[in-house]
Amino acid sequence: MHNPLANSHLHSKPYAAGFSVPVRELHAGHRAEILRHLLLLNDEDRRLRFGTQTPDEVIRHYVEHLNFNRDTVFGSFDSQLNLIAMAHLAYLPKVKGKPQAAEFGVSVLPNGRGQGIGTALLGRASVHSRNTRIEILFVHCLANNRAMMHLAQKAGMRVEYAYGDADAYLTLPPANPGTIVEEAAKEQWADFDYAVKENFKRSNDAWSWFLGKPVVRPT
């Protein structure tokens, strides 16, 4: 991995996303959902997400060792409360005299792609980074990860290529009252959306049991 602080002079406009895609902050109680999500990725998706071939046991080790006290994990749930996408915001060690940086990694299941979910996850991570005094948001991936490169460039990140890898950087301005309110509002919206989906799922499950047949849920 290249040093993400080596290009800390790069500046980009802060990235923001709307409220159309609810994004929740995940915690240790979501490990099972996170593991299920990652295990559903096929071999190519795993290679693009982690930069190498990633068998099930490596994914299990990764999920078991997620540190929710140090890093931040975000997720987006579909109508059946399946974790359809997740993002890991990993805080890099502080280097004296260098700006504080965090690395962003994301995965979206095939049936969730093309809906702006990756964009929403990156937008949420950008706002959270600003509110936690991160100065540089950093992405490292394979150069042929077209989806990640498109997402980075769409966000205005500066992309550099070297030896089959790609690094993207976004220099973030400091937090302000607006970013604090924005993050709180997005979290409330995501919690409300999840509660609505949960109630709808319970209602459908009850009717399914009562009628003795499954009730089709909207996607």
ZIWO-V640523 format. One record per pair of residues at least 24 apart in sequence whose C-alpha atoms are under 10 Angstrom apart, sorted by the first residue. I is the first residue (numbers start at 0). GAP is how many residues later the second one is. D is the distance in Angstrom with one decimal. If there is no record, write none. Layout:
I/GAP/D
I/GAP/D
//
This chain:
0/139/7.2
0/140/9.1
0/164/8.5
0/165/9.3
0/166/8.5
1/138/8.2
1/160/9.1
1/163/9.1
1/164/9.0
1/165/7.4
2/135/9.8
2/164/9.2
3/88/9.2
3/95/9.7
3/96/9.9
3/97/7.4
3/98/8.9
3/99/8.7
3/132/8.1
3/133/8.7
3/134/6.4
3/135/8.5
3/136/8.8
3/163/7.7
3/164/8.5
3/165/7.4
4/90/8.7
4/93/6.6
4/94/6.9
4/95/8.2
4/96/7.3
4/130/9.9
4/131/7.9
4/133/9.0
4/164/9.1
5/92/8.7
5/93/9.9
6/129/9.6
6/151/9.6
6/161/9.9
6/162/8.0
6/164/9.6
7/90/7.8
7/91/7.0
7/92/9.6
7/93/9.3
7/127/8.7
7/128/7.2
7/161/8.2
7/162/8.9
7/163/7.2
8/90/9.8
8/127/9.9
8/162/8.2
9/126/9.2
9/147/9.2
9/148/7.5
9/159/7.5
9/160/7.5
9/161/6.4
10/125/9.2
10/145/9.4
10/146/8.6
10/147/8.3
10/158/8.4
10/159/6.6
10/160/5.0
10/161/7.7
10/162/9.2
11/124/9.9
11/143/8.8
11/144/6.1
11/145/6.4
11/146/7.5
11/157/8.3
11/158/5.6
11/159/5.6
11/160/7.4
11/161/9.2
12/142/8.3
12/143/6.6
12/144/8.4
12/157/7.8
12/158/7.6
12/159/7.5
12/160/8.4
13/109/9.1
13/112/7.5
13/113/8.5
13/116/9.1
13/141/8.2
13/142/8.2
13/143/9.4
13/156/7.5
13/157/7.4
13/158/5.7
13/159/6.9
13/160/9.9
14/104/9.6
14/107/8.0
14/108/5.9
14/109/8.9
14/110/9.3
14/111/6.3
14/112/7.8
14/139/9.2
14/140/5.8
14/141/7.5
14/142/9.0
14/155/8.5
14/156/9.8
14/157/8.4
15/103/8.9
15/104/8.2
15/105/10.0
15/106/8.2
15/107/4.8
15/108/7.4
15/109/9.3
15/110/7.2
15/111/7.2
15/139/8.2
15/163/9.8
15/166/9.8
16/99/9.4
16/102/6.9
16/103/5.5
16/104/8.4
16/105/8.0
16/106/4.8
16/107/7.1
16/108/10.0
16/109/9.3
16/110/9.2
16/138/9.5
17/98/9.9
17/101/9.3
17/102/7.1
17/105/8.1
17/106/9.2
17/164/9.9
17/168/8.8
18/101/7.9
18/104/10.0
18/105/9.7
18/163/9.8
18/166/9.0
18/167/6.6
18/168/9.9
18/170/7.7
18/171/8.7
19/95/9.8
19/96/8.6
19/97/9.1
19/100/8.2
19/166/9.9
19/169/9.6
19/170/9.9
20/55/7.7
20/56/9.5
20/94/8.4
20/95/7.2
20/96/6.2
20/97/9.4
20/98/9.0
20/99/6.1
20/100/8.6
20/165/9.5
20/168/9.5
20/169/8.3
20/172/9.6
21/53/8.6
21/54/6.3
21/55/8.0
21/56/9.7
21/95/8.6
21/98/7.8
21/99/8.9
21/102/9.6
21/164/7.2
21/165/8.0
21/166/9.3
21/167/6.6
21/168/4.5
21/169/8.2
21/170/9.1
21/171/6.9
21/172/8.4
22/51/6.4
22/52/5.6
22/53/5.0
22/54/7.9
22/62/9.2
22/63/8.9
22/64/9.8
22/94/8.5
22/97/7.1
22/98/6.6
22/99/10.0
22/100/9.7
22/101/7.2
22/102/9.7
22/163/7.3
22/164/7.1
22/165/9.7
22/166/8.4
22/167/5.5
22/168/8.6
22/170/9.4
22/171/9.5
23/49/8.6
23/50/5.6
23/51/5.3
23/52/6.3
23/53/8.4
23/62/9.4
23/97/9.2
23/100/9.1
23/162/8.1
23/163/6.0
23/164/8.7
23/165/8.8
23/166/5.4
23/167/6.9
23/169/9.6
23/170/8.6
24/47/7.3
24/48/5.9
24/49/4.4
24/50/6.4
24/51/9.0
24/61/9.5
24/62/9.5
24/99/9.3
24/100/9.7
24/161/10.0
24/162/7.3
24/165/8.8
24/166/9.4
25/42/8.3
25/46/7.6
25/47/5.4
25/48/5.4
25/49/6.4
25/50/9.5
25/60/9.0
25/61/9.6
25/62/9.8
26/39/9.6
26/40/9.2
26/41/6.1
26/42/8.9
26/45/8.2
26/46/7.2
26/47/8.7
26/48/10.0
27/35/9.7
27/36/9.4
27/38/8.2
27/39/8.2
27/40/6.4
27/41/9.2
27/45/9.6
29/33/10.0
29/43/9.8
29/45/9.6
29/53/9.5
30/29/9.7
30/32/6.5
30/33/7.5
30/34/9.9
30/35/8.5
31/28/9.9
31/31/8.6
31/32/9.6
32/42/9.7
32/44/10.0
32/48/9.5
32/49/7.5
32/50/6.3
32/51/9.6
32/53/10.0
33/25/9.9
33/26/9.7
33/29/7.1
33/39/9.6
33/41/8.6
33/48/9.7
33/49/7.1
33/50/9.5
33/51/9.0
33/52/7.6
34/24/7.3
34/25/6.7
34/26/9.7
34/27/8.9
34/28/6.2
34/29/8.8
34/48/9.7
35/24/9.6
35/46/9.0
35/47/8.1
35/48/9.9
36/45/8.0
36/46/6.0
36/47/6.8
36/48/7.5
36/49/8.2
36/70/8.8
36/71/8.7
36/72/7.6
37/25/9.0
37/45/9.5
37/46/9.6
37/47/9.1
37/48/8.9
37/69/7.9
37/70/9.1
37/71/8.6
39/44/9.8
39/69/7.5
39/70/9.6
40/66/8.4
40/67/8.5
40/68/6.7
40/69/8.4
41/67/9.3
41/68/9.6
44/62/8.0
44/63/9.0
44/64/8.8
44/65/9.3
44/100/9.4
45/61/8.6
46/94/9.6
46/95/8.7
46/98/9.3
47/58/9.9
47/59/9.0
47/93/7.1
47/94/6.5
47/95/9.4
47/96/8.2
47/97/6.0
47/98/9.3
47/99/9.4
47/100/8.8
48/56/7.1
48/57/6.9
48/58/6.4
48/59/9.5
48/91/9.8
48/92/7.4
48/93/8.6
48/96/8.5
48/99/9.0
49/55/8.4
49/56/9.5
49/57/9.6
49/90/9.5
49/91/7.7
49/92/8.9
50/89/8.7
50/90/6.2
50/91/6.0
50/92/9.8
50/94/9.3
50/114/8.8
51/89/9.9
51/90/8.9
65/24/9.6
70/31/8.9
70/32/9.8
71/30/10.0
71/32/9.8
71/53/8.5
71/56/8.9
71/57/9.5
72/31/9.7
72/32/9.6
72/33/9.7
72/48/9.8
72/52/8.8
73/32/9.2
73/47/7.0
73/48/9.5
73/50/8.2
73/51/7.8
74/31/9.5
74/32/9.7
74/33/9.7
74/42/9.4
74/45/10.0
74/46/7.5
74/115/9.7
75/32/9.1
75/36/9.5
75/41/7.4
75/42/9.4
75/44/9.1
75/45/8.0
75/114/8.5
75/118/9.3
76/35/9.6
76/40/10.0
76/113/9.3
76/116/9.2
76/117/7.5
76/120/9.0
77/33/9.8
77/34/8.3
77/116/8.9
77/119/8.3
77/140/9.7
77/141/7.1
78/114/9.4
78/115/8.6
78/117/9.2
78/118/5.7
78/119/8.3
78/121/8.6
78/122/7.9
78/138/7.6
78/139/6.9
78/140/5.6
79/114/9.8
79/117/7.0
79/118/7.8
79/120/8.9
79/121/6.5
79/122/9.9
79/137/7.6
79/138/8.6
79/139/7.8
80/113/7.6
80/114/9.9
80/116/7.0
80/117/7.1
80/120/8.2
82/25/9.0
82/26/8.7
82/29/9.9
83/24/6.1
83/25/5.6
83/26/8.6
83/27/7.9
83/28/6.2
83/29/9.2
83/33/9.0
84/24/6.2
84/25/9.6
84/26/10.0
84/27/7.3
84/28/9.0
84/32/7.2
84/33/7.6
84/36/8.4
85/31/9.2
85/32/8.5
85/35/7.5
86/31/8.4
86/34/6.5
86/35/7.9
86/37/9.7
86/38/8.1
87/33/9.5
87/34/10.0
87/37/8.7
88/33/9.5
88/36/6.8
88/37/9.4
88/39/9.3
88/40/8.4
88/48/8.9
88/49/9.4
88/50/9.9
89/47/9.8
89/48/9.6
90/38/9.2
90/43/8.3
90/46/9.4
90/47/9.9
91/42/9.7
91/46/9.6
97/37/9.6
98/34/9.5
98/35/7.7
98/36/5.8
98/37/6.9
98/72/9.5
99/29/9.9
99/32/9.9
99/33/7.4
99/34/5.3
99/35/5.4
99/36/6.5
99/37/9.0
100/28/8.7
100/32/9.0
100/33/5.5
100/34/5.9
100/35/4.6
100/36/5.9
100/37/6.9
100/68/9.6
100/69/9.8
100/70/9.2
100/71/9.8
101/24/9.8
101/27/7.6
101/32/6.6
101/33/8.2
101/34/6.5
101/35/5.3
101/36/6.0
101/37/8.6
102/33/8.6
102/34/6.0
102/35/4.6
102/36/5.6
102/37/7.5
102/65/9.8
102/66/9.4
103/33/6.9
103/34/6.1
103/35/5.3
103/36/7.9
103/37/9.9
103/64/9.9
104/33/9.1
104/34/6.8
104/35/8.0
104/36/8.5
104/43/9.0
105/33/9.6
105/42/8.3
106/41/9.4
110/108/10.0
112/34/9.7
113/33/10.0
115/35/9.7
117/29/9.2
117/30/8.7
117/33/7.3
118/31/10.0
118/32/6.6
118/33/9.0
118/35/8.5
118/36/8.0
121/29/8.3
121/30/8.7
121/33/8.2
122/32/8.3
123/58/9.3
123/59/7.4
123/62/8.1
123/63/9.4
124/58/9.6
125/29/9.8
125/44/8.9
125/45/9.8
125/46/7.7
125/53/9.8
125/57/10.0
126/45/9.0
126/46/10.0
126/47/9.9
126/48/8.1
126/51/9.9
126/52/6.3
126/53/8.2
126/55/7.9
126/56/6.6
127/47/9.0
127/51/8.2
127/52/8.5
127/54/9.5
127/55/6.8
127/56/9.8
128/43/8.0
128/44/9.8
128/45/9.3
128/46/8.6
129/41/9.8
129/42/6.4
129/43/6.8
129/44/5.7
129/45/5.0
129/46/8.5
129/49/7.6
129/50/9.0
130/42/9.8
130/43/7.5
130/44/5.1
130/45/7.8
130/46/9.4
130/48/6.8
130/49/6.5
130/52/8.4
131/42/9.1
131/43/7.9
131/48/10.0
132/39/9.0
132/40/9.0
132/41/6.7
132/42/7.2
133/37/8.9
133/38/7.2
133/39/8.8
133/40/8.1
133/41/9.2
134/35/8.4
134/36/5.8
134/37/5.0
134/38/6.8
134/39/7.3
134/40/9.8
135/33/6.6
135/34/5.6
135/35/4.6
135/36/5.7
135/37/9.0
136/31/8.3
136/32/5.8
136/33/5.1
136/34/6.4
136/35/7.2
137/29/7.2
137/30/5.7
137/31/4.8
137/32/6.5
137/33/8.8
138/27/8.0
138/28/5.6
138/29/5.0
138/30/6.6
138/31/8.8
139/25/7.3
139/26/5.8
139/27/4.6
139/28/6.6
139/29/9.0
140/24/5.9
140/25/5.4
140/26/6.7
140/27/8.7
141/24/5.7
141/25/8.7
142/24/8.5
//
